[in-house]
C-alpha cells in the first residue's frame, strides 16, 4: 500500500514537470478538471475567453468573432426573470444557432465527454456545475 502511494506521488510529480515543460514551450495544454472542480473554474477555462470573466460577452477573443458573444448575465432577464437552466445546459452540450446567431460557439458536449472519460454521470455533473455558476452571474 505504501509503495503504491509512493509510486503515485512520483507519477504526479513527473506529470506536473511534464505539464510545466509543455507550458514553458508555449504549447496549449488541456488539464482535465475533476468533477469536484467548481463551475467557476470551468467557466474561466472554457467560457471566459469569449464571454469574459464577468460573463457580459467582453472576453479577450470577443472582438475577433463575427457576432458578439451572448451576455450571460442577462439570460434570466430575457426569460421573465427565471434562469433557463435546461436551455443553457443544452447550448453547452449541443450548441445552437438561435441563441448565438452563429456557429462560432464551440459545442462543449464532446469535449466534456472526453474529459470525463466518457462517463456520462461525470459529464452531467460538470455541465451542472458550469450551468449553476452561470446562474450566479445573473443581473436582476
C-alpha positions as CSV (number, residue, x, y, z in Angstrom):
1,X,0.0,0.0,0.0
2,X,2.8,2.5,1.0
3,X,4.8,1.5,-2.1
4,X,1.7,2.2,-4.3
5,X,1.3,5.6,-2.8
6,X,5.0,6.5,-3.3
7,X,4.7,5.4,-7.0
8,X,1.5,7.5,-7.4
9,X,3.1,10.6,-5.9
10,X,6.1,10.1,-8.1
11,X,3.9,9.9,-11.2
12,X,2.0,13.0,-10.1
13,X,5.2,15.0,-9.7
14,X,6.6,13.8,-13.0
15,X,3.3,14.7,-14.7
16,X,3.5,18.2,-13.2
17,X,7.0,18.7,-14.5
18,X,5.9,17.4,-18.0
19,X,2.9,19.9,-18.0
20,X,5.2,22.7,-16.9
21,X,7.7,22.0,-19.7
22,X,4.9,22.0,-22.3
23,X,3.6,25.3,-20.9
24,X,7.0,26.8,-21.0
25,X,7.4,25.7,-24.6
26,X,4.4,27.8,-25.4
27,X,2.2,24.8,-26.2
28,X,-1.5,24.9,-25.4
29,X,-2.4,22.3,-22.8
30,X,-5.7,21.0,-21.5
31,X,-5.7,19.7,-18.0
32,X,-8.9,17.7,-17.3
33,X,-10.8,19.0,-14.4
34,X,-12.1,16.7,-11.7
35,X,-15.9,16.6,-11.1
36,X,-15.3,18.4,-7.8
37,X,-14.0,21.4,-9.6
38,X,-16.2,24.4,-9.4
39,X,-18.3,25.7,-12.2
40,X,-16.4,29.0,-11.8
41,X,-13.1,27.2,-12.6
42,X,-14.6,25.6,-15.7
43,X,-16.1,28.9,-16.8
44,X,-12.7,30.6,-16.6
45,X,-11.1,27.8,-18.6
46,X,-13.7,27.3,-21.3
47,X,-16.0,30.4,-21.5
48,X,-14.3,33.5,-20.3
49,X,-12.1,33.9,-23.4
50,X,-15.3,34.9,-25.3
51,X,-17.9,35.7,-22.7
52,X,-15.5,37.5,-20.3
53,X,-14.8,36.7,-16.7
54,X,-17.9,38.6,-15.7
55,X,-20.0,36.8,-18.4
56,X,-21.0,40.0,-20.2
57,X,-19.6,39.0,-23.6
58,X,-16.5,41.1,-23.5
59,X,-13.8,38.4,-23.3
60,X,-10.4,39.0,-25.0
61,X,-11.4,37.0,-28.1
62,X,-14.8,38.6,-28.5
63,X,-13.6,41.2,-30.9
64,X,-12.4,38.5,-33.3
65,X,-15.9,37.0,-33.7
66,X,-18.5,38.0,-36.3
67,X,-21.1,38.4,-33.6
68,X,-20.5,39.5,-30.0
69,X,-20.9,36.6,-27.6
70,X,-24.1,36.4,-25.6
71,X,-24.2,38.5,-22.4
72,X,-24.7,35.6,-20.0
73,X,-25.7,37.9,-17.2
74,X,-29.0,38.8,-18.9
75,X,-30.3,35.2,-19.5
76,X,-32.8,35.3,-16.6
77,X,-33.9,38.9,-17.5
78,X,-34.6,37.7,-21.1
79,X,-36.6,34.8,-19.7
80,X,-39.2,36.6,-17.5
81,X,-36.7,36.6,-14.5
82,X,-36.2,32.9,-14.5
83,X,-32.7,31.5,-15.3
84,X,-33.2,29.0,-18.2
85,X,-31.0,26.2,-16.7
86,X,-32.1,23.5,-19.1
87,X,-31.7,25.6,-22.2
88,X,-28.2,26.7,-21.1
89,X,-27.3,23.1,-20.5
90,X,-28.5,22.2,-24.0
91,X,-26.4,25.0,-25.5
92,X,-23.3,24.0,-23.7
93,X,-23.7,20.3,-24.7
94,X,-25.1,20.7,-28.2
95,X,-24.6,24.2,-29.3
96,X,-27.4,26.2,-31.0
97,X,-27.6,28.8,-33.8
98,X,-30.6,30.5,-32.3
99,X,-29.0,31.5,-29.0
100,X,-25.7,32.7,-30.5
101,X,-26.6,33.8,-34.1
102,X,-23.7,31.8,-35.5
103,X,-21.9,28.5,-35.1
104,X,-18.8,30.3,-33.6
105,X,-19.6,29.0,-30.1
106,X,-17.9,25.6,-29.6
107,X,-20.1,22.6,-28.8
108,X,-18.7,21.5,-25.4
109,X,-20.5,18.2,-25.1
110,X,-17.9,16.1,-26.9
111,X,-15.0,17.8,-25.1
112,X,-16.7,17.4,-21.7
113,X,-17.4,13.8,-22.5
114,X,-13.7,13.2,-23.4
115,X,-12.5,14.9,-20.3
116,X,-14.9,12.8,-18.2
117,X,-13.5,9.6,-19.6
118,X,-16.9,9.2,-21.5
119,X,-18.6,8.7,-18.1
120,X,-22.0,10.3,-18.6
121,X,-22.6,10.9,-14.9
122,X,-19.3,12.9,-14.6
123,X,-20.1,14.8,-17.8
124,X,-23.5,15.7,-16.5
125,X,-22.0,16.8,-13.2
126,X,-19.6,19.1,-15.0
127,X,-22.4,20.6,-17.1
128,X,-24.5,21.1,-13.9
129,X,-21.6,22.8,-12.1
130,X,-20.9,25.1,-15.0
131,X,-24.6,26.0,-15.6
132,X,-25.1,26.6,-11.9
133,X,-22.2,29.0,-11.9
134,X,-23.6,30.9,-14.9
135,X,-26.8,31.2,-12.9
136,X,-24.9,33.1,-10.2
137,X,-23.9,35.7,-12.8
138,X,-27.5,36.8,-13.4
139,X,-28.3,40.5,-13.0
140,X,-31.8,41.2,-11.9
